[in-house]
């Protein structure tokens, strides 16, 4: 009887420690992800975005604005020469990627750079995702939408997995 009780206690303690370790490791991933898409800058989404229109001076004292999936559907006010960097999760090994829609008016905001950044945590593993980064520059006054479609370019008439869209007003 004593051995059975001891074994039950060991199993219970092991299970409890495993649950605690799992919970702690998931908290760490959130922090790492936040710094990955903000290039090391500390930007708390809730401080600058409540789902309403965003004015770049409210949360960014420079000329570069960082956006992520959470910002989908927002409106942003820019000045000429301001830069917007959009970071979206991606895994090109699936054949899908983010592509700029031809509905975006590049005479107002011009795409100046795009790149894929593999996740640092798992960069040596095959098939691991990361982020696609798109950098736009406000080049003239007006209003347009930046629309990025998550799709497979090698196939015609494929269903979109997802669309990211923000409305840009340049003053």
C-alpha positions in Angstrom: 0.0 0.0 0.0 2.8 2.4 0.9 4.5 1.8 -2.5 1.3 2.5 -4.5 0.8 5.7 -2.6 4.4 6.7 -3.2 4.1 6.0 -7.0 0.8 8.0 -7.2 2.6 10.9 -5.5 5.5 10.8 -7.9 3.2 10.6 -10.9 1.1 13.6 -9.6 4.2 15.7 -8.9 5.7 14.9 -12.3 2.4 15.8 -14.0 2.2 19.1 -12.1 5.8 20.0 -13.0 5.2 19.2 -16.7 2.1 21.4 -16.8 4.0 24.3 -15.1 6.9 23.9 -17.5 4.6 23.9 -20.5 2.8 27.1 -19.3 6.1 28.9 -18.7 7.5 27.9 -22.1 4.4 29.2 -23.9 4.8 32.6 -22.1 8.4 32.9 -23.4 7.3 32.3 -27.0 4.9 35.2 -26.9 7.7 37.5 -25.8 10.1 36.2 -28.5 7.4 36.7 -31.1 6.7 40.2 -30.1 10.4 41.2 -30.4 10.7 39.3 -33.7 8.1 41.4 -35.5 9.1 44.7 -33.9 12.8 44.3 -34.7 13.6 44.4 -31.0 11.6 47.6 -30.3 9.2 47.3 -27.5 5.8 48.2 -28.8 2.7 47.1 -26.9 -0.2 46.8 -29.3 -2.8 47.8 -26.7 -0.9 51.1 -26.1 -1.4 52.3 -29.6 -4.2 50.3 -31.2 -7.8 49.8 -30.1 -9.0 48.8 -33.5 -9.8 52.4 -34.5 -8.0 54.8 -36.8 -4.3 55.1 -36.0 -2.3 58.4 -36.1 1.4 57.6 -36.4 2.3 60.2 -33.9 0.3 58.5 -31.2 2.5 55.5 -31.0 5.6 56.2 -33.0 7.9 59.2 -32.5 9.8 58.5 -35.7 8.9 58.0 -39.3 8.6 54.2 -39.3 5.4 52.4 -38.3 5.3 48.7 -37.5 2.2 46.7 -38.2 1.3 43.0 -37.6 -1.7 40.7 -38.2 -3.5 42.4 -35.2 -3.6 45.6 -37.2 -5.6 44.1 -40.1 -8.5 46.4 -41.0 -7.1 49.6 -39.4 -6.7 53.1 -40.9 -3.4 54.9 -40.7 -2.5 58.6 -41.2 0.9 59.3 -42.6 3.0 62.2 -43.9 5.0 62.1 -47.1 8.3 60.1 -46.6 6.9 58.1 -43.6 7.5 54.4 -43.7 5.2 51.5 -42.9 6.7 48.0 -42.2 4.2 45.2 -42.2 5.3 41.8 -40.6 3.1 38.8 -41.3 3.6 35.2 -40.3 4.5 33.0 -43.2 5.8 29.6 -44.2 6.9 29.6 -47.8 7.7 25.8 -47.7 3.9 25.3 -48.0 3.8 27.1 -51.3 1.9 30.0 -50.0 3.2 33.5 -49.5 2.0 37.1 -49.1 1.6 39.1 -52.3 0.7 42.7 -52.9 -2.6 43.2 -54.6 -2.8 45.3 -57.7 -5.6 47.3 -55.9 -2.9 49.1 -53.9 -2.2 52.5 -55.4 1.6 52.6 -55.4 1.7 56.2 -56.6 0.6 57.0 -53.0 2.5 54.4 -51.0 5.3 52.6 -52.8 6.6 49.1 -51.9 10.3 49.7 -51.3 11.4 46.3 -49.8 10.1 42.8 -49.0 11.8 39.9 -47.5 11.3 36.6 -45.7 12.8 36.2 -42.3 13.0 32.7 -40.9 12.2 32.2 -37.2 15.4 32.4 -35.3 14.3 29.9 -32.8 13.9 27.1 -35.3 15.9 28.3 -38.3 17.8 25.0 -38.6 14.7 23.0 -38.9 13.2 22.3 -42.3 9.7 23.5 -43.0 9.7 26.0 -40.1 7.9 29.3 -40.7 8.9 32.9 -40.0 7.7 36.3 -41.2 7.4 38.2 -44.4 8.2 41.8 -44.1 6.9 44.5 -46.5 8.2 48.1 -46.3 6.2 50.9 -47.9 7.0 54.6 -48.2 4.4 57.3 -48.4 5.3 59.2 -51.7 2.3 61.5 -52.4 -0.9 62.8 -50.8 -4.0 60.7 -51.1 -5.7 57.7 -49.8 -5.3 54.0 -50.7 -5.4 50.6 -49.2 -2.4 48.3 -48.8 -3.8 44.8 -49.5 -1.7 41.7 -49.1 -3.1 38.4 -50.1 -1.9 35.1 -48.7 -2.0 32.8 -51.7 -0.2 30.2 -53.7 1.2 32.0 -56.8 2.0 28.9 -58.8 -1.7 28.0 -59.2 -4.3 30.0 -61.0 -7.7 30.5 -59.3 -6.5 29.3 -55.9 -8.5 30.3 -52.8 -7.0 33.0 -50.7 -6.0 31.8 -47.3 -6.1 35.2 -45.8 -6.0 38.9 -46.7 -4.3 41.7 -44.7 -5.6 45.2 -45.4 -5.0 48.7 -44.0 -6.3 52.0 -45.2 -3.6 54.6 -45.7 -4.2 58.4 -45.7 -1.2 60.5 -46.7 -1.4 64.3 -45.8 
